Amino acid sequence: MKVSCLQEQLQRGLSRVSRAVSTRSTLPVLSNVLLSTDRGRLRIAATDMAVGVTTWIDAVIEEEGALTVDARLLGEFVNTLPAGDVSLTSDSVRMSMTVQSGRDKATINGLDADDFPVLPSVSGDGFTVDINGQRLREAITMVEFSAATDESRPVLAGVLTRFDGDTMTLASADGFRMAVIDQPLETPVDGRHDFIVPARAYREFARIIGDFDEPVRLSLTANRSQLVARVGDTEWVSSLIDGTFPDVKQIVPKETSTRIDLGRESLLQAVRRSSFFARENNDVVYLTIQPGADELTPGSVEISATAAERGNSQSYVDASVTGTEMRVAFNSHYLTDVLAVLRTGQVMIGLNGPNAAGIIRASDHQNCTHVIMPMVIGG
């Protein structure tokens, strides 16, 4: 193989696939990136067998070919090269690749491209849907952090993805919190299609989508074991989680006895201040809700925490409160995670008592709901 391309494009391509490179596999080829000529362009691909990313960049092809080389070493070297042309020349006998830019040159040992796993591509064989890329990215960002981080219940380490008529629903839960968002589809689908995508894989895909301002095509492989996405000049593939996800719509409280509307940023900063003290007490922060004395007087929410050895913290945020006075305890991390992604001026907190699940939404949007279980504290 002998090709030349721009350093900026090669660097961007290597960066895009880098998060799919395996760092723990016993198969050496999975620590490598595949470089191959493909219909007049340079194909760059990486996979850890659970997630795979392939991207294409413009290149001048002098000789066809393919080779895999150490992804980290190649990426680090290319990152330091000056802007301009970079030539890549592979030696199929020595299994090495020479990377040259001006007088700067490196030779990196590689492995046969035939040893690299075959990655599926978007096709029309299974379920396929075209969706707005930024809506998908927003939906992923809103829910992925609520998925479980351990594998004891595999389905909870994933994000339920449902296409039903003209609506896409994404949901995640870890047993203590849950997030669900509905987004409209520009083109309705036939029937209902459910599958569970690992949250980690979705998180990386959201970063890829951020580089593009165009639709995303999602496809299930024929055996429905993998999800393949195409956006721009990049394809992403993820293995799916087998299992049945909890019925999220049944978990969301239909009504709440107390509603609090208040500024998101003020509440976020108050919770963060209290979290400094809460971390020595199982991350418990208390919200004490106080309605206004009359319709013209605003209510308030006190956010507090106590560290037995160090002290305590109290912050107050004005709020519109409908309902009765209440004191409820939450995990500070769960609150800050939600408030950090909502990115809206006002939020609504709905409560049904100190021992029942609470909900958090943007005050002016009902399509995304976060459910948080309170921490039951004696005394």
Beta strands, then each sheet from edge to edge (+ up, - down):
strand 1: 2-6
strand 2: 32-38
strand 3: 41-47
strand 4: 51-58
strand 5: 60-63
strand 6: 66-70
strand 7: 85-91
strand 8: 96-101
strand 9: 104-111
strand 10: 128-131
strand 11: 158-164
strand 12: 167-173
strand 13: 177-184
strand 14: 192-198
strand 15: 216-220
strand 16: 226-231
strand 17: 234-239
strand 18: 258-263
strand 19: 284-290
strand 20: 299-307
strand 21: 311-322
strand 22: 326-331
strand 23: 346-351
strand 24: 358-362
strand 25: 368-372
sheet 1: 5+ 1- 7+ 8- 9+ 6- 2+ 3- 4+ 17- 16+ 15- 10+
sheet 2: 14+ 11- 12+ 13- 25+ 24- 23+ 18- 21+ 20- 19+ 22-
end
